[in-house]
């Protein structure tokens, strides 16, 4: 077991939870208990919210260049401590160490990107007459609560905190209960860069700690990364306070293979798009519904099965590991139930979907990546987000029917289209209901392009100027001359 955490980071100090409450964090690859972490109650949330509200006022008046400088120093420290931060996430999440190192570096780059954008955020002015001058100000909300998902712990903590801090808000991070430690390590690494109370970390669960943050009247701005059910609960609770909410939620993303596609590249894209090797399929952006044209089906599936079977399922701390394990026994059981239901509904398991036989992996939450064939649009496995290494194969021949089936889900986060024909590419990109579309590509995000979902996949956009704007409120001023 690692050394106990020092506490939660609130007001520039390490504090225990009310009554000394804690919860345990386990290593999903071994079952080992890693740490005891404070469990924040509603009283802890109220204390943090009050401290953050008071700290937000002077922080919001700080010169922008000073805020930029502090965030750039955070980016430098992240790179300097890449290995330690990555190891923390690997131990608690179960994703390969190489992927977690990439997360830290990506988070650092994202901080630098938003720092560059911040100088471009401007107001407006207008003259309706010589006697009147009108202009707008963009001012911070005050306190922003960030409720984070478990699948990219350190990265999510950084990329959600940075835009809010840059725009002059105080931040309260609530990491996922499965993966809380890297947010606390972030506070240890960078907390003193900000005045006491500007950067805070509370640990706990969603139903108690997260819900208290959403309800507290001193917190007008909420950002969430999580599942659709979490997003609905947050919106419902936030409605009482008429709060501003941004949601990055789930996806049931299609990858469409047209008959003229480069099949070798498409197979590579199908595997990469599932995020098997980055997060074991535990990704809202995974392209987990493969719409495979009947004309190329027999040429694609054998190659795809061979590629997936060849993935190296190893302990996540092994530098040679391509796939680690799922985040918890509970989540593993959930994914296995989906595979069982799919087969009962008539889907055919082409490979994987089982616990590995390797005795070294027996204690952990490992699952061989699964491909389910003969999936139809009405099956549960084709309609609900599994959040695991499960790819569903659906056949198509008529484009209109295929597009209708692609869009006939509650999600609309991302999509991928594979074709050599430019007209087909643009037509399908326009017709699929998704906020982000790759053509002959998958998975990768590009700084400056807005990322976010349609339908129940979310509200708001990230990785773009819109994210900075979304952490400000507009004030109109009229000056009578």
C-alpha positions, -999 to +999 in steps of 0.1 A: +000+000+000+013+035-008+016+062+018-017+076+029-027+108+011-021+140+030-057+151+026-078+172+003-064+204-010-086+233+000-075+269+005-039+262+000-039+235+028-042+198+032-073+190+051-091+158+062-127+151+054-153+158+080-151+132+107-120+117+091-140+098+065-120+080+039-124+055+011-100+030-004-085+031-039-073-002-054-050-013-082-073-030-108-044-049-122-035-067-089-063-060-064-038-044-041-050-015-019-032+016-029-044+044-007-070+057+017-084+090+004-106+115+021-144+113+014-158+148+012-192+154+026-217+182+020-201+201+048-166+198+032-181+210-001-196+241+017-163+249+033-144+246+000-171+266-019-169+295+006-131+296+005-131+294-033-157+321-037-137+345-015-105+337-034-121+342-068-126+379-064-090+390-062-079+363-087-104+375-113-088+410-110-053+397-116-036+407-148-041+382-176-004+380-183+002+370-147-024+342-150-009+331-183+026+329-167+014+308-138-003+283-162+027+281-184+048+272-153+022+245-146+028+231-181+065+231-175+061+212-142+039+186-158+065+178-184+092+177-157+071+152-136+057+131-165+069+097-153+056+101-117+022+114-127+018+087-154+026+060-129+000+072-105-027+070-132-014+036-144-017+021-110-052+033-103-067+031-138-050+001-154-041+017-187-006+011-201+022+034-188+030+046-223-005+059-228-005+077-194+028+093-203+012+106-235-017+119-214+006+140-193+024+155-223-009+161-240-022+179-210+009+201-209+004+210-246-033+218-240-024+243-213+001+260-236-026+261-263-052+278-242-027+303-228-021+314-264-058+317-271-065+337-239-049+369-254-074+368-283-105+369-261-120+404-266-152+423-260-171+445-284-179+482-286-205+502-306-218+537-310-255+543-314-252+580-312-226+606-303-240+607-268-238+570-261-209+545-260-217+508-256-192+480-248-192+445-234-170+429-208-162+393-203-159+385-166-154+353-147-182+333-130-164+331-097-162+294-088-161+265-113-167+229-102-151+203-124-165+168-121-141+144-139-143+109-155-120+081-146-104+072-179-079+100-183-075+112-147-045+136-147-053+149-182-089+157-174-079+175-142-055+197-161-075+205-192-107+213-173-090+235-146-067+255-170-094+274-190-114+282-159-083+295-141-071+315-171-104+333-173-101+344-136-122+317-119-114+297-088-116+259-094-128+230-073-118+196-089-137+164-080-118+135-096-135+101-101-135+080-070-117+052-088-087+074-098-084+104-074-047+105-066-032+122-096-055+153-090-041+154-055-005+150-068-014+179-092-023+200-062+010+191-045+029+200-077+012+232-087-011+243-059+012+270-046+013+286-081-021+301-073-033+321-043-049+300-015-084+290-024-080+295-062-071+258-069-089+232-048-093+194-050-121+175-032-122+137-033-154+116-029-181+100-049-207+113-074-240+108-055-227+126-023-197+148-030-205+156-067-241+163-060-233+187-032-210+206-055-237+209-081-262+221-056-241+246-037-253+282-043-217+296-043-208+276-074-225+290-105-205+271-132-203+233-136-183+212-160-187+175-163-169+146-180-189+114-175-217+092-187-251+103-200-268+093-168-244+115-148-250+144-172-288+141-168-285+141-130-262+171-130-286+191-153-316+182-131-298+193-099-283+224-115-317+236-127-327+246-092-299+272-092-302+280-129-265+272-133-243+272-164-234+236-173-210+221-198-212+183-204-188+160-221-207+127-221-208+093-237-208+081-273-218+051-294-197+063-323-199+048-358-170+039-381-183+036-416-163+015-441-174+022-477-167-004-505-140+018-521-120+024-489-083+015-486-089-016-466-054-020-451-057+016-437-093+010-427-084-020-405-057+000-388-083+027-383-109+003-368-084-009-342-070+026-334-105+041-332-116+016-305-089+029-283-080-007-273-044+003-267-049+036-250-077+029-226-090-006-232-120+009-250-129+030-219-133+061-240-163+082-250-147+087-284-143+050-292-158+040-326-175+010-312-201+005-340-184-008-372-207-003-402-190-026-427-202-027-464-212-061-475-189-060-505-158-058-484-169-077-453-152-109-461-119-091-468-120-070-437-131-093-409-104-119-411-077-092-410-094-074-382-097-105-360-060-112-366-050-077-356-071-077-324-059-111-313-023-100-317-027-071-292-004-076-262-025-078-231+001-072-203+004-056-169+000-019-174+033-010-159+051-032-184+066-009-211+057-036-238+020-036-228-005-026-255-036-032-234-039-031-196-070-038-176-104-023-169-108+002-140-126-020-115-141-054-109-176-038-110-169-023-144-154-056-157-186-074-146-207-047-164-188-052-197-190-090-195-228-087-190-231-067-223-212-094-241-234-121-227-266-102-236-253-096-271-247-133-277-281-142-262-296-116-287-280-134-316-246-117-320-216-139-328-184-136-308-155-137-333-127-132-307-120-122-272-146-113-247-131-135-220-108-133-191-072-142-202-058-176-192-024-162-183-019-168-145+000-135-142-032-116-152-056-138-131-060-113-102-066-083-123-096-068-142-083-080-176-105-087-206-095-099-241-107-073-267-140-086-282-154-084-317-192-091-320-204-099-355-240-101-369-251-073-347-283-056-357-293-020-349-320-030-324-297-050-301-287-035-267-250-038-276-256-016-306-276+011-287-259+015-253-224+027-245-204-002-231-173+017-223-150-013-228-131-032-254-161-044-273-166-037-311-199-044-327-200-052-365-231-042-385-234-049-422-248-024-447-254-021-485-279+008-489-265+042-478-298+058-468-307+029-446-272+028-431-273+065-423-306+061-406-293+033-385-261+053-376-282+082-364-308+061-346-292+063-311-293+089-283-256+097-288-239+120-313-203+125-302-181+114-330-180+094-363-154+081-388-159+077-425-136+056-448-138+062-485-116+073-515-144+093-530-145+129-521-182+134-527-191+104-506-168+117-478-184+151-476-219+138-480-216+113-452-198+138-430-228+161-434-254+134-428-242+117-397-254+133-365-222+138-346-202+168-333-168+156-346-162+136-378-130+121-391-126+111-428-101+084-433-089+089-397-099+082-361-094+092-325-070+121-328-079+156-316-064+187-331-059+219-310-082+246-322-110+223-335-140+223-312-147+190-296-181+181-282-213+162-288-247+164-304-279+150-288-273+134-254-235+133-259-231+167-243-234+204-243-206+229-251-173+226-268-137+220-256-102+225-271-113+257-288-119+294-281-155+285-272-142+268-240-126+300-228-156+320-237-177+295-218-159+303-186-169+340-187-201+359-184-210+388-207-218+422-193-231+450-215-222+486-204-237+518-217-219+551-211-239+583-215-214+609-227 
